[in-house]
Amino acid sequence: MYMENASKVKSPVMRFIGFVAYHNRIRIAIAMIMVIVITTIDLVLPMLTRDMVDKGITGRNMELLIKIIAIYSVMSVSARLLNLILGYIYATMRNKVAIKFRLKVLDHLSKLSGRFYTENRTGNLMSIVQSDIDIIENIDAELVFSIIKNSITAVISLYLMFRIDSILFVAVVSIQIILVVVQRYFTQSIHSNVSMYRDEYGDSSNIVQEYVYNIMNVIISKSKRFFISKFISGQRGLINKDIKINVLMSGNMCAANIFNLMMSMTIYGYGGYMIINGDFTLGSLLAFQNYAGMLIGPCISIVNANNRIQQARVSIDRVYSILDEPAVIDKEQNGLKCLDSDCLSEINVDNVVFGYDNEKDDKNDTDKKYVLNGVSMKFKRGEISAIVGESGCGKSTLSKLLYRLWDVDSGSIEIDGDNIKNIRLMSLRKCVSIVSQDIVIFDSTIRNNISLGKNISDEDIKRVCTLSGLDGFIASLDNGLDTEIGEKGIKISGGQKQRISIARAMLCDSPIIIFDEATSALDNVSQDIIMESIKKTLKDRIVIVIAHRLSTIRDVDKIFVLSNGKVLESGAHDELMKNRNIYYRLYASEQE
Ligand SMILES: Nc1ncnc2c1ncn2[C@@H]1O[C@H](COP(=O)(O)OP(=O)(O)OP(=O)(O)O)[C@@H](O)[C@H]1O
C-alpha cells in the first residue's frame, strides 16, 4: 500500500542519508576528518609491530625498540581519545536527527488529504511513526561512519597484505569472495522477510490500538473475544516471521564467523610453513595477521551493520511512502491568495458535485460514490444558516469540502469571489473552525481543554463557560476550571464534552464557524440556550449549523434542506413552513 507512492527518482535510503547529512554538515565534516586520522593510525600500527619484532626484538636493537614502543603508545592513545570525542559527536547527531525526522513526518501527516486519512488505518500510521522511526534512528551516523571506516581499512589492509605476501593474499581474498556471495543470499532473504513483518506488525498494532482506545465500549459490547482472537491470529504470523528473521540473521553471522576462522587457519598454516622454511619473518606474519584481523573485524562489522540496514531499509521505505504522499499544502502555495479574516463576507457554494472514492476489490480500481450532485448555497456574514437533511445525505461532507480535506469534483466553493483552491490552505483553515461531532478532548484540565494552551484570561474563559452552559458544572467542582478531566474526557459526560467544544469555538476568532451536530447530546432547553448564546456571541461571523433536531434551528436566518445530493428547499423557518413541502413534513413529524 505504502510502497506504491515511494519516489522513483532517488532511493529512500539515499534520501534519508541526504537528510542526515543536511542537518549535520559541520559535525559530519569534523567526524570525517577524525575517522580518517583514526583509520590511518590503525593501519600504521601493524607496520610498527613488524618493525618492533623484526628490527627491535629479533635485531636486538634496544634503542629502536623503545622508540617504536613510544610512537606506538602515543598513536594508540591518540586514536582512542579521538574515538571518545567521536562518540560524543555521534550522540549529538543521533538526537538531532531523531527529533527532526519525527517532526518532519508528523508535520507532513497534518498536510495530507482526507483520502489519505480514510485509506490508512491509525494502527499502521502509529507503527510507522513510532516503531519504524525508532528502527531508523538505529541507523545513525556512527553506523554509517563505521561502514566507511571499515571499508577503507579493509581495502588498504588488502593492499598491504598483498605487499607482504601475494599467495597468502590470494587465499584470503578467495575466502572473502565466497563470504560475500553467501552474505548476499542472507541479505536478500532478511530484507523480504522484514518487509512482510513490518506490514503485518502494522495490522497487529491496529487491532491493539482499537482495543485499548475503545476499552470501555469493548467491555460493554462484549466484543473482547472478537479482538483477542483477531490479535492471536495476527501474532501467530508475526512470531513465525520474527523467528525466521532471527534465524537468517544468526545464519548470516555464523557464516561470517566460519569463513573468518578459515582465513585465520590459512594464515597460520601457510605463514607458519614459510617461517619454518625461512621464507618469511615472524614480524611479517604478525603484520599480515594484524591486517587480516583488520579485514575480519571490519567485515564482521559490515555484516552486522548490513543486517541493521536491511531492517531499517524497510522502515525507511515505509516512512518515505508517507513523505511521498502529496501534501494538500504544498510549496506551490506561495503564489496563492491569503484571506483577510476581518473583511471576509460571503461563501458561495456553486453547483458542487462530489463523491468519495469507493475502493473495489482490485485495489487500483476505484469508482465514485456520489454524495453531492449539484449543490448550491450562499452563506453571508452576520447570518446563521442551517443545513438539515436525513442522516448520510452529505451535510458533514460539505464542511470537509470547505476545509479542503477533500476537493470538489466539479462546481466550486468561493469565498468573496475567490475559488478556495486559489486560496492558501493555511489561510483558509485559519478562517474556518469546525465544531464537529467527534470532539477531541485532551488529558488535561477543563481550562486547558477550552483555551487549547493559548494564553486566555480567566475572565474570557469564564464568559464562554457561561455562554456554553458549563458554569454550573464548573462551580460544583472542587478545583473548578483546573479540574483534570482524564484521557478522552473520561470523567465528564457527552453533553459536557460538547459544551467544552462550543466554549472553544466561542473563543476562536475564525470568521467562519460550522457547528456540526455540536449540541446533539444536550436536551432541548439546553440546545435553545446555546443557540441563543451563539446568536449573541457570533453575530458578526458566518455561522453554519448542521442539525438533526429541527427545533434547534427554528430561529436561524436561512435553512437549506439537503436530500439525494441536492438542495431541495431553502429559506427561513416560517417561509418553509408556509411552503408545506419537505421541511414542513420533517418538522411536523418531529413535533409528533
Ligand atoms: N471518508 C469517507 N469515505 C467514503 N465515504 C464516506 C466518507 N465519509 C462519509 N462518507 C459517506 O458519505 C455520505 C455522506 O456522509 P456525511 O458524513 O457527509 O453525512 P451526514 O449528512 O453528515 O450524516 P449524519 O447526519 O449522519 O452525520 C455517507 O453515505 C457516508 O457513508
The ligand as a Gaussian input file, in Angstrom:
#p B3LYP/6-31G(d) Opt

LIG

0 1
 N      -14.264000       9.227000       4.193000
 C      -15.303000       8.701000       3.571000
 N      -15.114000       7.779000       2.602000
 C      -16.152000       7.227000       1.951000
 N      -17.442000       7.545000       2.184000
 C      -17.696000       8.463000       3.125000
 C      -16.655000       9.085000       3.877000
 N      -17.210000       9.961000       4.757000
 C      -18.548000       9.892000       4.557000
 N      -18.844000       9.003000       3.594000
 C      -20.167000       8.688000       3.072000
 O      -20.714000       9.877000       2.509000
 C      -22.074000      10.016000       2.831000
 C      -22.321000      11.379000       3.461000
 O      -21.654000      11.420000       4.714000
 P      -21.776000      12.678000       5.684000
 O      -20.975000      12.389000       6.881000
 O      -21.476000      13.895000       4.915000
 O      -23.333000      12.623000       6.023000
 P      -24.171000      13.499000       7.036000
 O      -25.319000      14.039000       6.276000
 O      -23.307000      14.484000       7.736000
 O      -24.639000      12.338000       8.027000
 P      -25.006000      12.452000       9.588000
 O      -26.195000      13.347000       9.689000
 O      -25.366000      11.037000       9.921000
 O      -23.811000      12.929000      10.302000
 C      -22.431000       8.847000       3.750000
 O      -23.117000       7.902000       2.965000
 C      -21.123000       8.274000       4.191000
 O      -21.185000       6.891000       4.274000

